[in-house]
Amino acid sequence: MSVEPAVVIRLDGSGRYQPGELLTGEYWVEAFGDEPIKAIEASVLWHTEGKGDEAMAVHEFWRRDADAQPLDPRRPERFSTRLPNSPLSYDGRIVKVRWYVRVRVFPNRGKELLGEKQFRLGDVPPLKRREPEPDAAS
């Protein structure tokens, strides 16, 4: 039985960060054979989920190409970025804002590998459930 390759992303902190804080960590691919790869991309991004149009923006992006140097995706690669002031992570009823570290590995053959690690930016409290209004007739 062969094990499928998987992107591993490890954050140095707790997974909860404040605006302006330094986000650091590393990534690598487990169970990757000797297959040459074209490139590895890593990014820190946010996107919205929920009703209406979804939005996405990339805060930081890195790309390493095999043209510049041979790449070994099994070797851990460090990353670091200063987090912005907004948008903050948010879990609303209508919209949610999610932050991720995303890593994509492009082998010479076959489909790309994708890994994502979610983290929280800021301390926006979860939305409290509204209690139903008492019936005026009671």
Contacts in CASP RR format, 6 or more apart in sequence:
PFRMAT RR
TARGET T0000
AUTHOR 0000-0000-0000
METHOD contacts of the structure
MODEL  1
MSVEPAVVIRLDGSGRYQPGELLTGEYWVEAFGDEPIKAIEASVLWHTEG
KGDEAMAVHEFWRRDADAQPLDPRRPERFSTRLPNSPLSYDGRIVKVRWY
VRVRVFPNRGKELLGEKQFRLGDVPPLKRREPEPDAAS
3 30 0 8 1.000
3 31 0 8 1.000
4 31 0 8 1.000
5 29 0 8 1.000
5 30 0 8 1.000
5 31 0 8 1.000
5 32 0 8 1.000
5 33 0 8 1.000
5 105 0 8 1.000
5 113 0 8 1.000
6 29 0 8 1.000
6 30 0 8 1.000
6 31 0 8 1.000
6 113 0 8 1.000
6 115 0 8 1.000
7 27 0 8 1.000
7 28 0 8 1.000
7 29 0 8 1.000
7 103 0 8 1.000
7 105 0 8 1.000
7 113 0 8 1.000
7 114 0 8 1.000
7 115 0 8 1.000
8 27 0 8 1.000
8 28 0 8 1.000
8 29 0 8 1.000
8 30 0 8 1.000
9 25 0 8 1.000
9 26 0 8 1.000
9 27 0 8 1.000
9 101 0 8 1.000
9 103 0 8 1.000
9 115 0 8 1.000
9 116 0 8 1.000
9 117 0 8 1.000
10 25 0 8 1.000
10 26 0 8 1.000
10 27 0 8 1.000
10 117 0 8 1.000
11 23 0 8 1.000
11 24 0 8 1.000
11 25 0 8 1.000
11 101 0 8 1.000
11 117 0 8 1.000
11 119 0 8 1.000
12 24 0 8 1.000
12 25 0 8 1.000
13 24 0 8 1.000
15 119 0 8 1.000
15 120 0 8 1.000
16 119 0 8 1.000
16 120 0 8 1.000
16 122 0 8 1.000
16 123 0 8 1.000
17 23 0 8 1.000
17 83 0 8 1.000
17 119 0 8 1.000
17 120 0 8 1.000
17 121 0 8 1.000
17 122 0 8 1.000
18 83 0 8 1.000
18 121 0 8 1.000
18 122 0 8 1.000
18 123 0 8 1.000
19 83 0 8 1.000
19 84 0 8 1.000
19 85 0 8 1.000
19 86 0 8 1.000
19 88 0 8 1.000
19 121 0 8 1.000
19 122 0 8 1.000
20 82 0 8 1.000
20 83 0 8 1.000
20 84 0 8 1.000
20 85 0 8 1.000
21 82 0 8 1.000
21 83 0 8 1.000
22 80 0 8 1.000
22 81 0 8 1.000
22 82 0 8 1.000
22 83 0 8 1.000
23 44 0 8 1.000
23 80 0 8 1.000
23 81 0 8 1.000
23 82 0 8 1.000
23 83 0 8 1.000
23 101 0 8 1.000
23 119 0 8 1.000
24 78 0 8 1.000
24 79 0 8 1.000
24 80 0 8 1.000
25 78 0 8 1.000
25 79 0 8 1.000
25 80 0 8 1.000
25 101 0 8 1.000
26 76 0 8 1.000
26 77 0 8 1.000
26 78 0 8 1.000
26 79 0 8 1.000
27 42 0 8 1.000
27 76 0 8 1.000
27 77 0 8 1.000
27 79 0 8 1.000
27 101 0 8 1.000
27 103 0 8 1.000
28 73 0 8 1.000
28 74 0 8 1.000
28 75 0 8 1.000
28 76 0 8 1.000
28 77 0 8 1.000
29 73 0 8 1.000
29 74 0 8 1.000
29 105 0 8 1.000
29 113 0 8 1.000
30 74 0 8 1.000
32 73 0 8 1.000
32 74 0 8 1.000
32 105 0 8 1.000
33 74 0 8 1.000
35 107 0 8 1.000
35 108 0 8 1.000
35 109 0 8 1.000
36 66 0 8 1.000
36 70 0 8 1.000
36 107 0 8 1.000
36 108 0 8 1.000
37 66 0 8 1.000
37 71 0 8 1.000
37 73 0 8 1.000
37 105 0 8 1.000
37 106 0 8 1.000
37 107 0 8 1.000
37 108 0 8 1.000
38 65 0 8 1.000
38 66 0 8 1.000
38 106 0 8 1.000
38 107 0 8 1.000
38 108 0 8 1.000
39 63 0 8 1.000
39 64 0 8 1.000
39 65 0 8 1.000
39 66 0 8 1.000
39 71 0 8 1.000
39 105 0 8 1.000
39 106 0 8 1.000
40 63 0 8 1.000
40 64 0 8 1.000
40 71 0 8 1.000
40 73 0 8 1.000
40 77 0 8 1.000
40 103 0 8 1.000
40 104 0 8 1.000
40 105 0 8 1.000
40 106 0 8 1.000
41 61 0 8 1.000
41 62 0 8 1.000
41 63 0 8 1.000
41 64 0 8 1.000
41 103 0 8 1.000
41 104 0 8 1.000
41 106 0 8 1.000
42 61 0 8 1.000
42 62 0 8 1.000
42 63 0 8 1.000
42 77 0 8 1.000
42 79 0 8 1.000
42 101 0 8 1.000
42 102 0 8 1.000
42 103 0 8 1.000
42 104 0 8 1.000
43 58 0 8 1.000
43 59 0 8 1.000
43 60 0 8 1.000
43 61 0 8 1.000
43 62 0 8 1.000
43 101 0 8 1.000
43 102 0 8 1.000
44 58 0 8 1.000
44 59 0 8 1.000
44 60 0 8 1.000
44 79 0 8 1.000
44 81 0 8 1.000
44 83 0 8 1.000
44 99 0 8 1.000
44 100 0 8 1.000
44 101 0 8 1.000
44 102 0 8 1.000
45 56 0 8 1.000
45 57 0 8 1.000
45 58 0 8 1.000
45 59 0 8 1.000
45 99 0 8 1.000
45 100 0 8 1.000
45 102 0 8 1.000
46 56 0 8 1.000
46 57 0 8 1.000
46 59 0 8 1.000
46 87 0 8 1.000
46 97 0 8 1.000
46 98 0 8 1.000
46 99 0 8 1.000
46 100 0 8 1.000
46 121 0 8 1.000
47 54 0 8 1.000
47 55 0 8 1.000
47 56 0 8 1.000
47 57 0 8 1.000
47 97 0 8 1.000
47 98 0 8 1.000
47 100 0 8 1.000
48 54 0 8 1.000
48 55 0 8 1.000
48 56 0 8 1.000
48 95 0 8 1.000
48 96 0 8 1.000
48 97 0 8 1.000
48 98 0 8 1.000
49 95 0 8 1.000
49 96 0 8 1.000
49 98 0 8 1.000
50 94 0 8 1.000
50 95 0 8 1.000
50 96 0 8 1.000
51 94 0 8 1.000
51 95 0 8 1.000
52 95 0 8 1.000
59 81 0 8 1.000
59 83 0 8 1.000
59 84 0 8 1.000
60 81 0 8 1.000
62 79 0 8 1.000
64 71 0 8 1.000
64 77 0 8 1.000
65 71 0 8 1.000
73 105 0 8 1.000
73 113 0 8 1.000
79 101 0 8 1.000
83 121 0 8 1.000
84 121 0 8 1.000
87 97 0 8 1.000
87 121 0 8 1.000
88 97 0 8 1.000
88 121 0 8 1.000
88 122 0 8 1.000
88 123 0 8 1.000
88 124 0 8 1.000
89 97 0 8 1.000
89 98 0 8 1.000
89 99 0 8 1.000
89 119 0 8 1.000
89 120 0 8 1.000
89 121 0 8 1.000
89 122 0 8 1.000
89 124 0 8 1.000
90 96 0 8 1.000
90 97 0 8 1.000
90 124 0 8 1.000
91 124 0 8 1.000
91 126 0 8 1.000
91 127 0 8 1.000
92 126 0 8 1.000
92 127 0 8 1.000
93 127 0 8 1.000
98 118 0 8 1.000
99 118 0 8 1.000
99 119 0 8 1.000
99 120 0 8 1.000
99 121 0 8 1.000
100 116 0 8 1.000
100 117 0 8 1.000
100 118 0 8 1.000
100 119 0 8 1.000
101 116 0 8 1.000
101 117 0 8 1.000
101 119 0 8 1.000
102 114 0 8 1.000
102 115 0 8 1.000
102 116 0 8 1.000
103 114 0 8 1.000
103 115 0 8 1.000
103 116 0 8 1.000
104 112 0 8 1.000
104 113 0 8 1.000
104 114 0 8 1.000
104 115 0 8 1.000
105 112 0 8 1.000
105 113 0 8 1.000
105 114 0 8 1.000
106 112 0 8 1.000
107 113 0 8 1.000
END
